[in-house]
């Protein structure tokens, strides 16, 4: 009985804490301001954006945040948002390559992996792709969409699987993200703040995209609103 009570208390504490992450190193001006607000930094690893110089800069600037490898298809022209349909072996090899490079540049500080763009969406529903990403990520934590094949595969492999919500993105009625090319894909600042506080009850990490207009102000207001609601903002790792 005492053990059950302790477990319930731990779960309650976890529900009152959330991570605030952002995709950085992608060439957007918001990075400098975001580093002062976020608790986890998803660093672009050169395949969709960035290079060794920007990766090193992001790692240095994110000294107070957890570091994640923001891995992608090798698609700089499409910013990693085009589905390339690569086979699972190639996905695993290219994911591992990106993680290894960021580990080298950061001095081994990489704590988790988050796919980007089209790879993120494919790994959410394609089991072979999800398994490939997880194989490359092990033993690091994996950040992904709630209910995804990626998180299911991560848990099956014994990895820390972290459910992520998007503060600045609109959601469809079925719980999926509204496609970027459709109306309602990006929320207004006021909408995002309210949305983030609601999402915090269901996920362990919230994302603000660095290419969202007014990203720094939005992230700052989101963090303030979370803390005002009694939710601690801290890294999940």
C-alpha positions, 0 to 999 in steps of 0.5 A: 500500500505504501509503495502504491502511494509513493508511485501515485505521488511520483506520477502526480509530480510528473504531471505537474512538470513539463519540458519546453523544447525548440528546434534550433540550429536551422538558420532562424533568428529566434535561436538566440532568444529561445536558448534563454527560455527552453529546457531542451534544444533539438539541434539540426544535424546538417541533413535538413539544415545547419552544419558543424559550425551551427551545431557547435554554436547551438551546443555552446548556447544551450549550455543550460538545456538538454541536447537532442539530435534533430535528425532528418532525411538528407533533404536540404532543398526541401528542409526535410519536409518531403517524404523520400521513402528511404528503406529502413536500413538507410534510415537507420544508417543516416540517423546514426550518422547524424547522432554520432556527429552531434555527440562528437561536436557536443562532447557526448552531451546528446541525451535524446533523439527527435526526428524532423519533418517528414521523418517524424511523421513517417516514424509515427505510423511506419513500424519499420521506419520507427524501428530503424530510428530507435535502433540508431537512437539507442540508448538515448531517449526518444521524443515523439508524437503520442500514440506513435509507432516511434514511441511504442518501439522506443518503449519496447526497446527499453528506451525513455519514450517522451510524448510531445505536444506542439504549442504553436500548431493546430490540431485536427479533430482526430488528434493529428496536426493540421497540415502546414499548407492548410488554414489553422496550421499555425496558432496565434500567440494567444491561442498557443499559450492556452493550447500549451497549458491544456497540452501540458496535462497530456504530454511531457514535452512541448515544442515551439518551432523557431520558424514560427513568427514571434517564436521567442515572445510566444515561447516566453509567454508559454513558459510564464503561463505554465509556471503561473498554472503551477507547472514546473518547466524542466528538461525531461532528461 
